[in-house]
Amino acid sequence: MVLFIFGAKTYQVLENKRADSLLGWLEIWNRWDSLHYLRLAEFGYTSQSVWKAWFYPLFPWSIRAITWITGNYFISALLVSGIALCVAAVLLRRLVLIDFSEAVALRSAWFFLIFPTAYYLHIGYTESLFLALAIGSVLAARKQCWWAAGSLGGLAWMTRANAAVLVPALAVEAAHQLWTTRRWNWRWLWIGLIPLGFSVYLWLNWRIVGDPFAAFRMRKTISVMAWAWPWTGLQSGIGNLHRGPSDAEIQGAQELYFSLLGLACIVASWIKLRPLYAIWATGNWLLFNAVTFLQSAPRYTLLIFPLFILFGLIGSNRFWNAVITVWSLLFLALFSAVFVRGWWVY
């Protein structure tokens, strides 16, 4: 609620405009990809919008389901994201409690909620739904409920491509349990459910275009981004530092800062956390860094949830707790203000 009020006040001051209703103030958050998700929720995947097969289906399908109750697609998107955010925060706290104290768990959830790009968790984007499912999958695996881990992982892969990292992450968790217990557990095979979510995405492409890999072929044809070594992406961020002041900061400095933050998280995760978390951090970091140029690194860093566990551990020191909190809140305000104006920011 505070975020939406802040966005409304910021928009009114910076744009010198007023909205004529509460819904108008909320709709300033309906930008970029959220517009496409709403259209998919309303009209579905059709041959007239082939390129929208790029978007994974669970989020727009969830919006459509809630709209049967609300009658408004935009409000439904906010509800899906808001409910999923609450679930993700609770599940993150419960996950951290397995290995660490209540204080660390609460700090981890706090830093998750105030991360500079946490506004994506509140609006019509997939981040909150994906994290609720991914963290739920990991928590289920840690609790030895492997059928739930596989099922939630499959739903996560119907939401975002990043869920592919769950397969090696949970496989490493199973190997870790095998190493510690010296006993085979057939329930680990429930991990095989996770790729079923991806098969739904392939089926969707086949139904629309007649080619299950159509989205990947279109990306290769249309997108200027391609796979590359991670240092290639970092070099692109450094190159953007020479652009105009605004672009140099948003597309250069901030992209680099969050990319390096993710890299630091990888190193710390391999040292301080369970291998499962290190695999998740490494895989997700490579997905947005092993490309020809950095784009949306701050947003994608939000998906590396082991980062918040590390923040929770560092936050036991009052000084660093204050530093992380102030940094998070200040840049959350900055990025939110830029976003509601309709400017490009992650």
Secondary structure, 3 states (H helix, E strand, C coil): CHHHHHHHHHHHHHHCCCCCCHHHHHHHHCCCHHHHHHHHHHHCCCHHHHHHHHCCCHHHHHHHHHHHHHCCHHHHHHHHHHHHHHHHHHHHHHHHHCCCCHHHHHHHHHHHHCCCCHHHHCCCCCHHHHHHHHHHHHHHHHCCCHHHHHHHHHHHHCCCHHHHHHHHHHHHHHHHHHHHHCCCCHHHHHHHHHHHHHHHHHHHHHHHHCCCCHHHHHHHHHCCCCECCHHHHHHHHHHHCCCCHHHHHHHHHHHHHHHHHHHHHHHHHHHHCCHHHHHHHHHHHHHHHCECCCCCHHHHHCCCCHHHHHHHHHCCCHHHHHHHHHHHHHHHHHHHHHHHCCCCCC
